[in-house]
Structure formats: C-alpha cells, structure tokens
Amino acid sequence: MNKNNRLHQIESALNLHGSVDVYSLSKTLGTSEMTIRRDLSILAGQGKAIRIHGGAILPTDRYINGNGVDSRALLHATEKELLHGRLLNISIPETLFS
C-alpha cells in the first residue's frame, strides 16, 4: 500500500472511530509501527489528528463522527431552533431551595 492510500485509510479510521492506535493500524495496513507513527505525524502536521501515546485522536473541535463544525451546526437546525424557543420560556428559580 502506498503512502497516500495509507494516509487516507488512517484518516478514515480516525473519522469513524475518533481514535486509532499504532499497533492495530500496523497490523491492519500490513506495515511497520514506525511507518504508522510517521503517517500519524504527517496527519498531525496537517491538523487532522492529535498525537497521543500509542496512537492519535481527532481534534474534537474539527470533527465528530466525520462531520466538521460547520456541517454540525446545520444538522437538526429546526429542532435546535424549537429547543431554543422552549428554553426561553422556562422560568428559573432564584435558588434551588425556594
């Protein structure tokens, strides 16, 4: 498997699972752990991953379940607007023990 295909596979796994580990990736992709570490460093340099001990995680401000911040803001927009309207009508007591 060439480098670009590996990087794509690793990025897909990150988007799907939210985290990856070097050992599993090396077995799945049939390459050395050092090669996976280098690939994860490349993805981290591109802002697509955050390196952690033994693997990498997604930058949570960028992706959750493969969706970026901008696209998540548009998901369920109608429901969010309805909730916002309902929350504005809730009266909150001044203390918990009134």
Disulfide bonds with the S-S distance in Angstrom:
none
